[in-house]
């Protein structure tokens, strides 16, 4: 990853860090139908068994991407 890529991520994060409610729901619904979707009972949350992310957090941040390319691109 180049310095310019990191700078762009930071600018985008500051400008518009979170997904809308609709975008979040779409991402979360995609994850729910995925074979890597798991429930972490101890903390009542869900995670991806492929990338080990907490889905509720990762789906909320606009510039995060699904490592399996299942989420649509956001404008």
Protein Blocks (a to p, Z undefined) as FASTA:
>chain_A
ZZklmmmmmmmmmmmmcccfklmmmmmmmmmmpckbccdfknopaddfklopafklmmmp
mkbccfklpaccdZZ
